[in-house]
Amino acid sequence: LTLEVLDPAHPATRHLGSEWRTTDEVYLFRELRPDARILLRARAADLDPKAPGARVPEIGFPLAWCHREGEGRVFYTALGHFPSLYEQPRFIAHLLGGLRWVLGEGS
């Protein structure tokens, strides 16, 4: 699975370069908030269009995003389904960067 890094300046993605190859499941989301800042997106070409329930949502395949809520910050990642991800420094840095952003570090 190739993930496109859409926001290379965010603390959760700045260590990844322009793309990240990894293994995980891909969730389908119908919509996101209009102010959601998409950080990572799966490439449609990497997914099986014949899999049961497969479809291409209008918003594509976002897998990590963030947004502000009042004075707070919200970070979401759909990654982390397989235990092997938690052994990868890039994934741990992704989680840590998201947490740091929620705590107010970075823009």
N, C-alpha and C positions, 0 to 999 in steps of 0.2 A: 504494500500500500504506500503510495507516495502522497504526502501531505504538502500542500502548497502553503508557504508562510506568507500570509497577506499583510501582516503588520510586523516587520522586522525590528521595529523600535520598541515594542512592548517587552517588559521584563520576562514574560512567559515564553517569548519566541526569539529574542535577540541572539541567543546562542545557537540557533538552528540553521542559519544561512537561508537560502531561498526555498529549500525543500527539505523534507525529512522522510526518509524511508523507514517504515516500521511495520509491525503486525498488530492489528487490532480489529475489532468489530466496528461497523459504521452504522450509526443510527440515522433514521430519516426524520427530519423535523419539518413540520408544515410551514412554520413561520417563526420569525424572530421579532423582537421589538425593533421598531424603526431606528432606534438609537444604538442598537447593538454594534459593537466594533468587532468584526469577525477577524480572528487571529490565525486560525488554521482551517483549511478546507481540503477534503479528499478529492482527488481527481476522478471524475466520472469514468474515464477510460480504464481505471484500475479495478472497477467494480463489476460484478456479474449481473448484467441486465436481465438474465433469465432466472435468477434466484427467486424463490417464492416471495411474493409481496414486493418485489423490486419495482421501483419507479424513480423518476428523476423529479425531485421537488423543484418548485420555482426558484427557491433560494439556493439550489445546488446542495452540496454536502458539507456544511460547516461543522467543524468538530470542536472548536474552542472559540469562545468569545467573551467579551466583557461589556459592562455598561455601568453607568453611575445611577444611583437611586437616591435622590435627595443629597444628603451629605455622605452617603455610603457608596461603596463600590461592590460590584458583583462580578465574579469570575466563574466561568463554567468550562469544563473540559469533558468531552464524551469519551476520552481515552482512559485506559486503565483496566480493561477487562481481563487481561491475562497476567498471571503472576510474574512472568518473565519481564514485563515492562518495568516492574519495580526494581529490577536489577540493572536497568539502563540509566546511566548518568544523564543522558539527554532528557529522558522522561522525568526524572527526579528534578532536574533543573527547570523543566516546564512547570511542574507543580509548585516549586519554590518561587519561581518568578510570578506566578499567578497569585500566590499568597502574599508576596511582597507588595504587589500592586494593590491588592485589597487593603493592605495595611497602610497604604499611602505613599509607597515608594514608586517613583516613575510616573510618567504621564499617562 
